[in-house]
Amino acid sequence: MTTIALLSKSYDMSHLVDPIQRAAPWLQVVLHDEPGAADAEIVACWDPPHGALASMPNLRLIHSIAAGVDNILADPALPTLPLCRVVDPQHARGMSEFVTWGVLHFHRRLDLVLGNQRDARWFRPAQAHPSECKVGIMGLGEIGGRVALDLRQLGFTVRGWARQARALPGVEIFEHEAGLHTFLADTDILICLLPLTSETRGILNAATFGALKPGSKLIHVGRGEHLVVPDLAAALGSGQLGGAIVDVFPVEPLPVDDPLWRVPNLIVTPHMASVASSDTIGLQVAQNVRRLLDGEPLSNVVDVARGY
């Protein structure tokens, strides 16, 4: 019987045993600390311990349980094996819902209203037309494109920055490093939806925040390693950033003693913007295992050189 091991150093994977087993009853599904895991031919993982994958002698396929794979690629001992990811057809919708909430939160000044409630202060902020709010999206792939078009439908002025040429109806596009400063300088709400690569690691830094208009807002739903945490705290403290919603962090779960929990004008959310369902993960992992065993092309294979 073919064995698949579920492996993570920071995430409880036990809820995936039944969905994978239902999708592939012919598979033996074990957690990483159970008998047979070390000899598994397939591993489904999230944030695996460095070196763990290289220690599995029979491994033939590495499968992320999410769209992101940067936590796997960070392993310096990563074996040269096929690496696949989960692509949930509902992922873009969920991300768009979350980002739209964040944009409306800032556009309708709910951040100010909630602060006033704490102070028992009755004040009605002015209501502006969405076209007066310039939303800038960093990353215009499948998800970023969906978010951009949904916000356009609501009447927002949407601008996008991409490292490669893109075209979206009604969206002003800025490209490459040359266009980044111009893009940032006229953005009211900045949204990060970039993939994590060597070029984008640490891109949410003091220079980026400093290029924005004073008081601009940030919605970060990309990858934790995009964010330089001290620079975010400093920008919020100085007022260069007027507020931020951050859903992803360099270390997750965010430690209980992390100062970010108490930074003013920051909303911390627990990596919840959009999460694939357990059934979707189980089905896609099982389908790729079947393809592997039957010698068929795998789905959603990661280009390791590009990082996604």
Secondary structure, 3 states (H helix, E strand, C coil): CCEEEEECCCCCCHHHHHHHHHHCCCCEEEECCCCCHHHCCEEEECCCCCCCCCCCCCCCEEEECCCCCHHHHCCCCCCCCCEECCCCCCHHHHHHHHHHHHHHHHHCCHHHHHHHHHCCCCCCCCCCCHHHCEEEEECCCHHHHHHHHHHHHCCCEEEEEECCCCCCCCCEEEEHHHHHHHHHHCCCEEEECCCCCCCCCCCECHHHHHHCCCCEEEEECCCHHHECHHHHHHHHHHCCEEEEEECCCCCCCCCCCCHHHHCCCEEECCCCCCCCCHHHHHHHHHHHHHHHHHCCCCCCECCCCCCC
